[in-house]
Amino acid sequence: MDELSPEEKAMRRRWLVLSMIVIWVWPLISMGFLIYEVTTKHLPFETYSMYFWVYLAVTLLSAVIFCVLYRCAYVKPGVRFLTFLMIVWPLLKAKAIADAVTTGHDYVSWISIVVNIGFFVWWYILSLKLIKMNKRIKNS
């Protein structure tokens, strides 16, 4: 990886930071929103406890996915796992957005969804560049 230009190294670092945000930090933020909603609106936690456990499971799964992706696409210049995520993840995002639209949310949730989509699109573009770069590294 010594043959990478400074711009390519910077792009790889941006991809890594953005991957942390999109894959691992965002589920934590979503869980924080859920806890905030429950506590500020004085909703019974028993009603929302299932959502809390789902968000916790998603957060833990996201941490595992990030670790595997970090190893498979960043440390070792592979493309398979990243390509798999780039095929499956937009489908999962579309399902989540469709669910959010059908259930209806307040303006804070909509802002969160739009910001989430923005980060995801940025990550997707950087991931395409990383795949191209990793293929070049593998072939050289």
TIMI-2910 file (N, C-alpha, C, CB; in pm, 1 decimal, decimal comma, always signed):
<rs>
+----------+----------+----------+----------+----------+----------+----------+----------+----------+----------+----------+----------+------+
!      n_x !      n_y !      n_z !     ca_x !     ca_y !     ca_z !      c_x !      c_y !      c_z !     cb_x !     cb_y !     cb_z ! resn !
+----------+----------+----------+----------+----------+----------+----------+----------+----------+----------+----------+----------+------+
!    +80,9 !   -119,5 !     +0,0 !     +0,0 !     +0,0 !     +0,0 !    +84,8 !   +125,3 !     +0,0 !    -91,8 !     +0,2 !   +118,1 !  Met !
!   +214,8 !   +106,8 !     -8,5 !   +303,5 !   +221,9 !    -14,5 !   +290,7 !   +296,1 !   -145,8 !   +446,2 !   +178,8 !     +6,2 !  Asp !
!   +236,0 !   +229,2 !   -250,0 !   +223,9 !   +292,1 !   -380,3 !   +104,1 !   +386,4 !   -390,5 !   +214,0 !   +186,7 !   -486,0 !  Glu !
!    +29,0 !   +402,5 !   -284,1 !    -86,7 !   +491,7 !   -285,3 !    -41,8 !   +636,9 !   -275,1 !   -183,1 !   +457,4 !   -170,1 !  Leu !
!   -110,7 !   +721,8 !   -349,6 !    -81,4 !   +864,2 !   -343,4 !   -139,5 !   +921,7 !   -213,9 !   -138,8 !   +938,3 !   -467,8 !  Ser !
!    -95,0 !  +1040,7 !   -174,2 !   -152,6 !  +1103,0 !    -54,1 !   -303,8 !  +1123,9 !    -64,8 !    -85,1 !  +1236,5 !    -28,0 !  Pro !
!   -354,5 !  +1153,0 !   -184,6 !   -497,9 !  +1170,7 !   -203,2 !   -571,7 !  +1038,8 !   -180,4 !   -527,5 !  +1225,1 !   -343,9 !  Glu !
!   -513,1 !   +929,7 !   -228,8 !   -575,6 !   +798,8 !   -210,2 !   -574,3 !   +757,5 !    -63,4 !   -504,3 !   +693,2 !   -295,0 !  Glu !
!   -464,9 !   +785,9 !     +4,6 !   -457,6 !   +755,7 !   +148,5 !   -561,0 !   +837,1 !   +225,5 !   -315,7 !   +784,6 !   +203,4 !  Lys !
!   -578,2 !   +963,0 !   +187,7 !   -678,5 !  +1048,6 !   +253,2 !   -818,9 !   +996,4 !   +225,8 !   -665,8 !  +1194,9 !   +204,7 !  Ala !
!   -843,7 !   +951,0 !   +103,0 !   -975,1 !   +896,5 !    +69,3 !  -1002,4 !   +770,1 !   +150,5 !   -984,4 !   +866,3 !    -81,9 !  Met !
!   -901,5 !   +686,3 !   +167,3 !   -918,1 !   +564,6 !   +248,0 !   -950,3 !   +600,5 !   +393,6 !   -789,8 !   +477,1 !   +241,4 !  Arg !
!   -883,9 !   +701,7 !   +447,9 !   -912,5 !   +745,4 !   +585,8 !  -1054,5 !   +801,0 !   +597,0 !   -810,1 !   +852,3 !   +631,4 !  Arg !
!  -1097,3 !   +881,1 !   +497,3 !  -1234,7 !   +932,5 !   +497,3 !  -1334,8 !   +817,7 !   +492,6 !  -1257,3 !  +1027,4 !   +378,0 !  Arg !
!  -1305,2 !   +717,4 !   +410,3 !  -1394,1 !   +601,3 !   +401,0 !  -1402,7 !   +531,6 !   +536,5 !  -1344,5 !   +502,5 !   +292,3 !  Trp !
!  -1289,5 !   +516,8 !   +604,3 !  -1288,3 !   +449,6 !   +733,3 !  -1370,0 !   +526,2 !   +837,1 !  -1145,1 !   +432,1 !   +782,0 !  Leu !
!  -1350,7 !   +655,6 !   +845,1 !  -1425,8 !   +737,2 !   +941,8 !  -1574,1 !   +735,1 !   +908,8 !  -1373,7 !   +882,7 !   +943,1 !  Val !
!  -1606,6 !   +751,0 !   +781,7 !  -1746,5 !   +748,8 !   +741,1 !  -1809,4 !   +611,7 !   +764,6 !  -1759,2 !   +787,7 !   +594,4 !  Leu !
!  -1732,1 !   +506,6 !   +744,4 !  -1782,5 !   +371,1 !   +772,0 !  -1815,3 !   +354,9 !   +919,5 !  -1679,5 !   +264,8 !   +729,2 !  Ser !
!  -1730,3 !   +409,2 !  +1006,0 !  -1759,1 !   +403,2 !  +1149,7 !  -1890,4 !   +474,6 !  +1180,4 !  -1643,7 !   +466,0 !  +1231,4 !  Met !
!  -1909,5 !   +589,4 !  +1119,2 !  -2031,5 !   +666,8 !  +1144,4 !  -2154,0 !   +594,1 !  +1091,1 !  -2021,2 !   +805,8 !  +1080,7 !  Ile !
!  -2148,7 !   +551,8 !   +965,6 !  -2265,0 !   +492,3 !   +899,8 !  -2299,3 !   +354,9 !   +956,8 !  -2240,1 !   +480,9 !   +750,4 !  Val !
!  -2197,2 !   +274,2 !   +980,8 !  -2223,3 !   +135,7 !  +1020,1 !  -2240,2 !   +120,2 !  +1170,3 !  -2111,4 !    +46,5 !   +972,5 !  Ile !
!  -2160,1 !   +189,7 !  +1248,5 !  -2159,3 !   +161,2 !  +1390,8 !  -2219,0 !   +272,1 !  +1476,2 !  -2020,5 !   +134,9 !  +1434,8 !  Trp !
!  -2185,9 !   +396,3 !  +1446,5 !  -2230,5 !   +506,9 !  +1531,0 !  -2378,7 !   +538,3 !  +1507,8 !  -2145,4 !   +631,6 !  +1504,1 !  Val !
!  -2424,1 !   +529,8 !  +1381,7 !  -2563,1 !   +565,9 !  +1354,6 !  -2663,6 !   +480,0 !  +1430,5 !  -2590,0 !   +555,4 !  +1207,5 !  Trp !
!  -2645,3 !   +347,1 !  +1440,2 !  -2738,2 !   +270,7 !  +1524,5 !  -2737,6 !   +316,5 !  +1670,8 !  -2703,7 !   +123,0 !  +1517,8 !  Pro !
!  -2621,3 !   +359,3 !  +1720,8 !  -2616,4 !   +413,0 !  +1857,2 !  -2698,4 !   +541,4 !  +1867,3 !  -2470,3 !   +439,6 !  +1899,8 !  Leu !
!  -2688,0 !   +626,0 !  +1766,4 !  -2765,5 !   +749,6 !  +1765,3 !  -2914,7 !   +718,1 !  +1759,8 !  -2724,6 !   +838,4 !  +1646,1 !  Ile !
!  -2952,0 !   +621,4 !  +1677,2 !  -3092,4 !   +581,8 !  +1667,4 !  -3144,3 !   +528,8 !  +1800,6 !  -3110,2 !   +476,1 !  +1558,4 !  Ser !
!  -3061,9 !   +451,0 !  +1869,5 !  -3101,6 !   +399,8 !  +2000,1 !  -3115,7 !   +515,3 !  +2099,2 !  -2999,0 !   +296,0 !  +2051,7 !  Met !
!  -3028,0 !   +613,6 !  +2086,7 !  -3039,2 !   +731,7 !  +2171,3 !  -3167,7 !   +807,6 !  +2146,4 !  -2921,6 !   +822,8 !  +2149,3 !  Gly !
!  -3207,8 !   +819,1 !  +2018,5 !  -3336,3 !   +881,7 !  +1986,1 !  -3451,7 !   +806,3 !  +2051,1 !  -3356,5 !   +887,6 !  +1834,0 !  Phe !
!  -3446,9 !   +674,0 !  +2045,9 !  -3553,0 !   +593,9 !  +2105,8 !  -3559,6 !   +618,1 !  +2256,6 !  -3531,0 !   +444,2 !  +2076,3 !  Leu !
!  -3446,9 !   +617,5 !  +2322,3 !  -3443,3 !   +640,4 !  +2467,0 !  -3492,9 !   +781,7 !  +2498,7 !  -3299,6 !   +619,6 !  +2522,6 !  Ile !
!  -3451,9 !   +879,3 !  +2417,6 !  -3496,7 !  +1016,9 !  +2436,9 !  -3648,5 !  +1026,4 !  +2423,5 !  -3428,2 !  +1110,4 !  +2336,0 !  Tyr !
!  -3703,5 !   +963,8 !  +2319,8 !  -3849,0 !   +966,7 !  +2299,2 !  -3922,7 !   +906,2 !  +2418,2 !  -3886,5 !   +891,3 !  +2170,6 !  Glu !
!  -3874,2 !   +793,3 !  +2466,0 !  -3942,0 !   +723,7 !  +2576,1 !  -3936,2 !   +807,1 !  +2703,8 !  -3878,4 !   +585,0 !  +2600,1 !  Val !
!  -3820,0 !   +866,1 !  +2730,7 !  -3805,1 !   +939,3 !  +2857,0 !  -3871,4 !  +1076,8 !  +2853,8 !  -3658,2 !   +955,0 !  +2890,2 !  Thr !
!  -3862,6 !  +1149,7 !  +2741,4 !  -3919,7 !  +1284,0 !  +2739,1 !  -4071,2 !  +1283,0 !  +2726,7 !  -3860,5 !  +1363,0 !  +2625,5 !  Thr !
!  -4125,4 !  +1183,2 !  +2663,3 !  -4271,1 !  +1176,9 !  +2648,3 !  -4334,8 !  +1092,1 !  +2758,3 !  -4308,0 !  +1120,2 !  +2510,4 !  Lys !
!  -4251,8 !  +1046,7 !  +2850,5 !  -4297,6 !   +966,3 !  +2963,7 !  -4381,4 !   +846,7 !  +2917,8 !  -4378,6 !  +1052,7 !  +3060,2 !  His !
!  -4329,9 !   +780,7 !  +2816,7 !  -4396,7 !   +661,6 !  +2765,1 !  -4356,8 !   +541,4 !  +2849,8 !  -4361,2 !   +638,0 !  +2615,5 !  Leu !
!  -4444,3 !   +445,6 !  +2864,3 !  -4407,4 !   +327,1 !  +2942,6 !  -4298,7 !   +247,7 !  +2869,6 !  -4531,8 !   +237,5 !  +2968,5 !  Pro !
!  -4189,4 !   +224,7 !  +2939,1 !  -4076,4 !   +155,1 !  +2877,6 !  -4114,1 !    +13,5 !  +2835,0 !  -3958,4 !   +150,7 !  +2974,1 !  Phe !
!  -4207,0 !    -47,5 !  +2906,4 !  -4247,3 !   -183,8 !  +2872,0 !  -4301,6 !   -190,6 !  +2729,1 !  -4353,1 !   -234,9 !  +2971,3 !  Glu !
!  -4369,0 !    -84,6 !  +2686,4 !  -4425,3 !    -80,0 !  +2551,8 !  -4314,5 !    -77,5 !  +2446,1 !  -4516,4 !    +42,8 !  +2536,3 !  Thr !
!  -4206,3 !     -8,3 !  +2475,8 !  -4099,1 !    +10,9 !  +2378,9 !  -3976,7 !    -74,9 !  +2406,4 !  -4058,9 !   +154,5 !  +2376,4 !  Tyr !
!  -3985,0 !   -162,5 !  +2505,1 !  -3867,6 !   -242,4 !  +2539,6 !  -3826,1 !   -333,9 !  +2425,1 !  -3895,1 !   -325,1 !  +2664,4 !  Ser !
!  -3920,5 !   -384,6 !  +2345,9 !  -3885,5 !   -469,3 !  +2233,0 !  -3801,1 !   -389,8 !  +2132,5 !  -4013,2 !   -525,3 !  +2165,4 !  Met !
!  -3839,9 !   -264,2 !  +2105,9 !  -3763,7 !   -180,5 !  +2013,6 !  -3622,8 !   -156,7 !  +2067,1 !  -3835,5 !    -46,4 !  +1990,5 !  Tyr !
!  -3613,3 !   -135,0 !  +2197,5 !  -3482,0 !   -113,7 !  +2257,2 !  -3392,5 !   -234,9 !  +2234,2 !  -3495,0 !    -84,9 !  +2407,4 !  Phe !
!  -3444,2 !   -354,8 !  +2255,7 !  -3363,8 !   -475,7 !  +2237,2 !  -3328,3 !   -496,4 !  +2090,1 !  -3438,7 !   -598,2 !  +2290,9 !  Trp !
!  -3420,1 !   -460,8 !  +2001,4 !  -3390,0 !   -470,6 !  +1857,9 !  -3278,2 !   -373,1 !  +1821,7 !  -3517,0 !   -441,8 !  +1772,5 !  Val !
!  -3287,1 !   -249,1 !  +1867,8 !  -3182,6 !   -150,9 !  +1841,1 !  -3048,9 !   -195,8 !  +1901,1 !  -3222,7 !    -13,4 !  +1897,3 !  Tyr !
!  -3052,6 !   -253,1 !  +2019,8 !  -2929,4 !   -302,5 !  +2081,3 !  -2869,0 !   -415,1 !  +1998,2 !  -2956,3 !   -351,0 !  +2224,7 !  Leu !
!  -2952,5 !   -507,4 !  +1952,1 !  -2903,3 !   -617,4 !  +1868,2 !  -2845,5 !   -564,4 !  +1736,8 !  -3016,8 !   -718,0 !  +1839,3 !  Ala !
!  -2913,6 !   -467,4 !  +1676,4 !  -2864,1 !   -407,5 !  +1552,0 !  -2730,7 !   -337,8 !  +1576,6 !  -2967,3 !   -307,3 !  +1494,6 !  Val !
!  -2717,2 !   -269,4 !  +1688,4 !  -2592,7 !   -201,1 !  +1721,0 !  -2478,5 !   -301,3 !  +1737,5 !  -2609,4 !   -117,9 !  +1848,8 !  Thr !
!  -2503,4 !   -410,4 !  +1806,8 !  -2399,6 !   -512,3 !  +1824,5 !  -2364,5 !   -578,6 !  +1691,6 !  -2445,3 !   -618,4 !  +1925,6 !  Leu !
!  -2466,0 !   -610,1 !  +1611,8 !  -2441,5 !   -668,1 !  +1479,6 !  -2364,3 !   -570,1 !  +1391,6 !  -2574,4 !   -707,1 !  +1411,9 !  Leu !
!  -2396,8 !   -443,4 !  +1401,6 !  -2325,6 !   -341,2 !  +1324,6 !  -2178,8 !   -334,4 !  +1363,6 !  -2390,9 !   -204,9 !  +1344,4 !  Ser !
!  -2150,3 !   -348,5 !  +1492,1 !  -2010,4 !   -348,6 !  +1536,6 !  -1934,7 !   -466,5 !  +1475,9 !  -2002,4 !   -354,2 !  +1690,8 !  Ala !
!  -1998,3 !   -581,9 !  +1471,4 !  -1934,8 !   -699,9 !  +1411,1 !  -1914,2 !   -677,6 !  +1261,6 !  -2020,6 !   -827,1 !  +1435,1 !  Val !
!  -2015,9 !   -625,5 !  +1194,0 !  -2004,0 !   -599,2 !  +1050,1 !  -1892,2 !   -499,5 !  +1023,3 !  -2137,1 !   -546,4 !   +993,2 !  Ile !
!  -1883,1 !   -395,0 !  +1106,0 !  -1776,3 !   -297,4 !  +1086,8 !  -1639,6 !   -362,7 !  +1103,5 !  -1791,8 !   -181,0 !  +1185,4 !  Phe !
!  -1623,1 !   -445,7 !  +1205,2 !  -1493,5 !   -511,4 !  +1227,1 !  -1455,3 !   -600,5 !  +1109,0 !  -1497,1 !   -594,6 !  +1356,0 !  Cys !
!  -1551,2 !   -676,5 !  +1057,9 !  -1524,0 !   -762,6 !   +942,5 !  -1492,1 !   -677,2 !   +819,6 !  -1644,9 !   -855,7 !   +913,9 !  Val !
!  -1568,8 !   -572,7 !   +797,9 !  -1545,2 !   -484,8 !   +683,8 !  -1409,7 !   -415,4 !   +695,1 !  -1657,0 !   -380,7 !   +672,7 !  Leu !
!  -1374,8 !   -370,4 !   +812,2 !  -1245,2 !   -307,5 !   +835,2 !  -1132,9 !   -403,7 !   +796,7 !  -1231,0 !   -263,8 !   +982,9 !  Tyr !
!  -1145,5 !   -526,5 !   +839,2 !  -1042,7 !   -627,8 !   +810,3 !  -1040,4 !   -664,4 !   +661,9 !  -1067,0 !   -754,0 !   +894,7 !  Arg !
!  -1158,5 !   -682,4 !   +601,7 !  -1167,1 !   -733,5 !   +464,7 !  -1149,2 !   -627,2 !   +356,7 !  -1298,7 !   -800,4 !   +445,3 !  Cys !
!  -1177,2 !   -502,7 !   +386,6 !  -1170,7 !   -400,0 !   +282,4 !  -1065,5 !   -293,1 !   +309,6 !  -1305,0 !   -334,6 !   +267,4 !  Ala !
!  -1027,3 !   -275,2 !   +435,6 !   -934,3 !   -166,8 !   +467,3 !   -794,8 !   -220,3 !   +496,9 !   -985,4 !    -86,2 !   +586,4 !  Tyr !
!   -785,3 !   -314,1 !   +589,4 !   -653,7 !   -370,0 !   +623,6 !   -600,6 !   -452,7 !   +507,1 !   -662,0 !   -456,8 !   +752,1 !  Val !
!   -682,6 !   -545,5 !   +460,0 !   -649,6 !   -623,9 !   +341,4 !   -733,6 !   -567,5 !   +227,7 !   -676,4 !   -778,7 !   +362,9 !  Lys !
!   -673,4 !   -535,3 !   +116,0 !   -749,9 !   -468,8 !     +9,2 !   -841,7 !   -564,2 !    -67,8 !   -654,5 !   -402,2 !    -87,9 !  Pro !
!   -943,3 !   -615,0 !     +0,6 !  -1039,4 !   -703,6 !    -64,0 !  -1161,8 !   -627,6 !   -110,5 !  -1080,4 !   -815,2 !    +30,2 !  Gly !
!  -1245,0 !   -695,2 !   -189,7 !  -1364,2 !   -629,5 !   -242,9 !  -1491,1 !   -711,5 !   -221,7 !  -1345,9 !   -601,8 !   -390,1 !  Val !
!  -1481,6 !   -838,0 !   -190,1 !  -1600,0 !   -924,4 !   -186,5 !  -1702,3 !   -882,9 !    -81,2 !  -1558,0 !  -1066,3 !   -161,3 !  Arg !
!  -1658,7 !   -869,2 !    +43,2 !  -1752,7 !   -836,4 !   +150,3 !  -1811,0 !   -696,5 !   +129,9 !  -1683,4 !   -845,9 !   +287,6 !  Phe !
!  -1727,9 !   -603,5 !    +88,4 !  -1775,6 !   -467,3 !    +63,0 !  -1876,4 !   -466,9 !    -51,6 !  -1657,3 !   -373,2 !    +30,7 !  Leu !
!  -1848,9 !   -541,1 !   -156,1 !  -1943,1 !   -550,4 !   -267,5 !  -2074,7 !   -611,7 !   -222,3 !  -1883,2 !   -632,9 !   -381,7 !  Thr !
!  -2067,2 !   -716,2 !   -141,0 !  -2187,6 !   -777,9 !    -87,0 !  -2270,1 !   -676,4 !     -8,9 !  -2151,3 !   -896,8 !     +2,4 !  Phe !
!  -2204,4 !   -599,7 !    +78,1 !  -2276,1 !   -497,6 !   +155,6 !  -2337,1 !   -391,2 !    +66,2 !  -2182,6 !   -432,2 !   +256,0 !  Leu !
!  -2267,2 !   -356,4 !    -41,6 !  -2317,7 !   -252,6 !   -130,2 !  -2437,3 !   -300,3 !   -212,3 !  -2207,3 !   -205,4 !   -222,5 !  Met !
!  -2456,9 !   -429,6 !   -221,4 !  -2574,9 !   -483,4 !   -289,1 !  -2690,2 !   -497,6 !   -190,0 !  -2543,0 !   -619,8 !   -354,8 !  Ile !
!  -2661,8 !   -552,9 !    -73,4 !  -2766,8 !   -583,6 !    +23,7 !  -2812,9 !   -459,8 !   +100,6 !  -2717,6 !   -689,0 !   +121,3 !  Val !
!  -2719,9 !   -374,8 !   +138,9 !  -2752,9 !   -263,5 !   +227,4 !  -2853,3 !   -164,7 !   +168,6 !  -2628,2 !   -190,7 !   +263,4 !  Trp !
!  -2843,5 !   -125,9 !    +40,8 !  -2946,7 !    -35,5 !    -11,8 !  -3087,0 !    -96,1 !     -5,0 !  -2914,4 !     +1,4 !   -155,8 !  Pro !
!  -3095,5 !   -225,9 !    -21,2 !  -3225,5 !   -291,7 !     -9,4 !  -3279,3 !   -281,1 !   +132,7 !  -3215,0 !   -438,8 !    -51,0 !  Leu !
!  -3192,0 !   -301,8 !   +230,0 !  -3232,2 !   -289,0 !   +370,3 !  -3268,7 !   -144,4 !   +404,3 !  -3119,7 !   -338,1 !   +462,8 !  Leu !
!  -3193,3 !    -50,0 !   +350,4 !  -3223,5 !    +92,4 !   +372,8 !  -3359,6 !   +127,5 !   +313,7 !  -3113,5 !   +182,4 !   +310,7 !  Lys !
!  -3386,5 !    +79,0 !   +192,9 !  -3514,4 !   +107,0 !   +128,6 !  -3630,5 !    +51,2 !   +211,1 !  -3516,9 !    +48,2 !    -13,1 !  Ala !
!  -3613,1 !    -69,0 !   +265,0 !  -3716,5 !   -129,4 !   +349,8 !  -3737,4 !    -45,2 !   +475,5 !  -3678,2 !   -274,6 !   +388,2 !  Lys !
!  -3628,2 !     -1,5 !   +539,0 !  -3639,1 !    +79,8 !   +660,0 !  -3706,6 !   +213,3 !   +631,4 !  -3501,1 !   +103,3 !   +720,7 !  Ala !
!  -3675,5 !   +273,5 !   +518,3 !  -3737,5 !   +400,9 !   +482,5 !  -3885,9 !   +380,5 !   +454,2 !  -3667,2 !   +463,7 !   +360,1 !  Ile !
!  -3918,8 !   +273,0 !   +383,8 !  -4060,1 !   +243,1 !   +356,0 !  -4136,9 !   +220,9 !   +485,5 !  -4072,7 !   +119,0 !   +265,2 !  Ala !
!  -4076,6 !   +150,6 !   +580,9 !  -4140,4 !   +130,9 !   +711,2 !  -4159,7 !   +263,7 !   +783,4 !  -4057,1 !    +35,6 !   +797,9 !  Asp !
!  -4059,1 !   +350,1 !   +775,5 !  -4068,5 !   +480,2 !   +842,0 !  -4178,2 !   +566,0 !   +779,2 !  -3933,7 !   +553,7 !   +835,3 !  Ala !
!  -4190,1 !   +559,2 !   +648,9 !  -4292,8 !   +638,4 !   +579,6 !  -4432,0 !   +588,9 !   +617,1 !  -4273,3 !   +631,6 !   +426,0 !  Val !
!  -4450,2 !   +458,1 !   +623,8 !  -4583,4 !   +404,5 !   +652,7 !  -4624,8 !   +425,2 !   +797,6 !  -4587,9 !   +257,3 !   +619,8 !  Thr !
!  -4528,9 !   +428,1 !   +890,6 !  -4565,7 !   +444,8 !  +1031,1 !  -4581,3 !   +591,5 !  +1069,1 !  -4461,7 !   +379,8 !  +1120,1 !  Thr !
!  -4517,6 !   +680,2 !   +995,9 !  -4529,2 !   +822,8 !  +1026,6 !  -4444,0 !   +860,7 !  +1146,6 !  -4674,8 !   +860,1 !  +1052,5 !  Gly !
!  -4376,6 !   +971,5 !  +1136,2 !  -4287,0 !  +1017,6 !  +1242,2 !  -4297,3 !  +1168,5 !  +1256,3 !  -4141,1 !   +976,0 !  +1213,2 !  His !
!  -4234,9 !  +1219,4 !  +1361,5 !  -4228,1 !  +1363,4 !  +1380,7 !  -4113,4 !  +1420,3 !  +1296,9 !  -4209,5 !  +1398,2 !  +1530,9 !  Asp !
!  -4097,6 !  +1551,0 !  +1298,3 !  -3997,9 !  +1614,5 !  +1213,5 !  -3854,9 !  +1577,1 !  +1252,4 !  -4014,5 !  +1763,9 !  +1219,0 !  Tyr !
!  -3828,0 !  +1549,9 !  +1378,3 !  -3693,5 !  +1509,2 !  +1420,3 !  -3656,6 !  +1376,0 !  +1355,7 !  -3684,9 !  +1498,5 !  +1574,9 !  Val !
!  -3750,2 !  +1284,5 !  +1351,5 !  -3724,1 !  +1154,7 !  +1288,0 !  -3699,8 !  +1170,8 !  +1139,2 !  -3840,8 !  +1058,6 !  +1311,7 !  Ser !
!  -3775,3 !  +1258,6 !  +1074,6 !  -3755,3 !  +1279,9 !   +931,2 !  -3619,5 !  +1342,7 !   +902,9 !  -3866,2 !  +1368,2 !   +874,5 !  Trp !
!  -3578,1 !  +1435,7 !   +986,4 !  -3444,6 !  +1494,8 !   +970,8 !  -3339,1 !  +1386,0 !   +988,3 !  -3422,1 !  +1610,3 !  +1073,4 !  Ile !
!  -3359,3 !  +1300,5 !  +1085,5 !  -3266,6 !  +1189,7 !  +1109,7 !  -3259,0 !  +1098,0 !   +988,1 !  -3309,5 !  +1109,6 !  +1233,9 !  Ser !
!  -3373,0 !  +1068,3 !   +928,9 !  -3375,2 !   +980,3 !   +811,0 !  -3301,9 !  +1044,8 !   +693,5 !  -3520,6 !   +947,2 !   +770,8 !  Ile !
!  -3324,7 !  +1173,1 !   +671,0 !  -3258,9 !  +1242,9 !   +560,0 !  -3108,0 !  +1248,4 !   +581,9 !  -3315,5 !  +1385,4 !   +544,4 !  Val !
!  -3064,3 !  +1279,9 !   +703,3 !  -2921,1 !  +1282,8 !   +733,6 !  -2861,4 !  +1143,6 !   +715,9 !  -2896,3 !  +1334,4 !   +877,5 !  Val !
!  -2931,5 !  +1041,9 !   +761,5 !  -2886,1 !   +904,2 !   +746,4 !  -2867,6 !   +869,5 !   +598,7 !  -2985,9 !   +807,3 !   +812,1 !  Asn !
!  -2963,6 !   +905,5 !   +516,0 !  -2953,1 !   +878,3 !   +372,2 !  -2834,9 !   +954,0 !   +311,9 !  -3084,1 !   +917,2 !   +299,8 !  Ile !
!  -2816,1 !  +1078,7 !   +352,9 !  -2703,6 !  +1157,9 !   +302,8 !  -2569,9 !  +1093,6 !   +334,9 !  -2707,9 !  +1297,7 !   +360,9 !  Gly !
!  -2551,0 !  +1051,7 !   +460,2 !  -2428,0 !   +983,9 !   +498,5 !  -2411,1 !   +853,4 !   +421,6 !  -2426,7 !   +957,0 !   +648,7 !  Phe !
!  -2521,3 !   +781,2 !   +403,2 !  -2514,4 !   +653,5 !   +333,1 !  -2472,6 !   +672,7 !   +187,7 !  -2649,0 !   +581,8 !   +340,0 !  Phe !
!  -2528,1 !   +772,6 !   +119,3 !  -2491,2 !   +798,4 !    -20,3 !  -2343,6 !   +836,1 !    -28,9 !  -2579,4 !   +910,8 !    -80,9 !  Val !
!  -2296,9 !   +919,1 !    +62,8 !  -2155,1 !   +958,1 !    +65,2 !  -2068,8 !   +833,9 !    +87,0 !  -2128,0 !  +1064,1 !   +177,0 !  Trp !
!  -2106,7 !   +749,1 !   +182,1 !  -2033,0 !   +625,5 !   +207,8 !  -2033,1 !   +536,1 !    +84,4 !  -2093,4 !   +550,7 !   +327,6 !  Trp !
!  -2145,5 !   +526,2 !    +16,1 !  -2157,9 !   +440,6 !   -101,5 !  -2062,5 !   +487,2 !   -212,4 !  -2303,7 !   +440,2 !   -152,6 !  Tyr !
!  -2056,2 !   +617,0 !   -234,2 !  -1966,3 !   +671,8 !   -336,4 !  -1820,8 !   +644,0 !   -300,0 !  -1989,1 !   +823,8 !   -353,1 !  Ile !
!  -1784,5 !   +667,4 !   -174,3 !  -1647,4 !   +638,7 !   -131,3 !  -1617,3 !   +488,5 !   -139,1 !  -1624,8 !   +689,7 !    +12,3 !  Leu !
!  -1716,8 !   +405,9 !   -113,5 !  -1696,5 !   +260,7 !   -121,7 !  -1669,7 !   +217,4 !   -265,2 !  -1818,6 !   +185,9 !    -66,3 !  Ser !
!  -1739,0 !   +279,7 !   -360,5 !  -1710,7 !   +249,1 !   -501,1 !  -1566,3 !   +284,1 !   -536,0 !  -1807,8 !   +325,3 !   -593,7 !  Leu !
!  -1519,4 !   +398,0 !   -487,7 !  -1380,0 !   +436,7 !   -511,3 !  -1283,8 !   +339,9 !   -442,9 !  -1355,0 !   +579,9 !   -461,3 !  Lys !
!  -1319,1 !   +295,6 !   -321,6 !  -1232,8 !   +201,8 !   -249,7 !  -1225,8 !    +67,7 !   -322,7 !  -1283,7 !   +181,4 !   -105,9 !  Leu !
!  -1337,4 !    +21,7 !   -375,8 !  -1336,4 !   -104,0 !   -451,5 !  -1243,3 !    -91,2 !   -572,2 !  -1480,3 !   -142,0 !   -497,5 !  Ile !
!  -1254,4 !    +17,8 !   -642,6 !  -1168,2 !    +40,1 !   -759,6 !  -1021,0 !    +42,0 !   -717,7 !  -1205,6 !   +173,2 !   -830,5 !  Lys !
!   -991,9 !   +110,8 !   -607,4 !   -855,3 !   +119,6 !   -558,2 !   -804,7 !    -17,0 !   -512,0 !   -846,5 !   +220,7 !   -443,9 !  Met !
!   -888,9 !    -92,6 !   -440,3 !   -847,8 !   -223,5 !   -391,2 !   -822,8 !   -321,0 !   -505,6 !   -953,1 !   -279,7 !   -297,1 !  Asn !
!   -903,9 !   -312,8 !   -611,5 !   -880,1 !   -397,8 !   -728,6 !   -745,6 !   -365,2 !   -792,1 !   -993,0 !   -380,8 !   -831,8 !  Lys !
!   -715,1 !   -236,6 !   -800,6 !   -587,0 !   -195,2 !   -857,9 !   -470,2 !   -244,0 !   -772,5 !   -581,7 !    -42,5 !   -872,0 !  Arg !
!   -485,1 !   -236,8 !   -640,8 !   -380,1 !   -283,6 !   -549,9 !   -361,9 !   -434,2 !   -564,0 !   -413,9 !   -246,9 !   -403,4 !  Ile !
!   -470,8 !   -508,3 !   -570,3 !   -464,2 !   -654,4 !   -583,4 !   -396,4 !   -695,4 !   -713,7 !   -604,9 !   -715,0 !   -576,7 !  Lys !
!   -424,1 !   -621,7 !   -821,3 !   -370,6 !   -658,5 !   -952,5 !   -227,3 !   -612,9 !   -973,7 !   -457,0 !   -600,9 !  -1060,5 !  Asn !
!   -176,8 !   -527,1 !   -886,3 !    -38,7 !   -479,8 !   -906,7 !    +62,0 !   -565,4 !   -833,1 !    -24,9 !   -335,5 !   -861,4 !  Ser !
+----------+----------+----------+----------+----------+----------+----------+----------+----------+----------+----------+----------+------+
</rs>
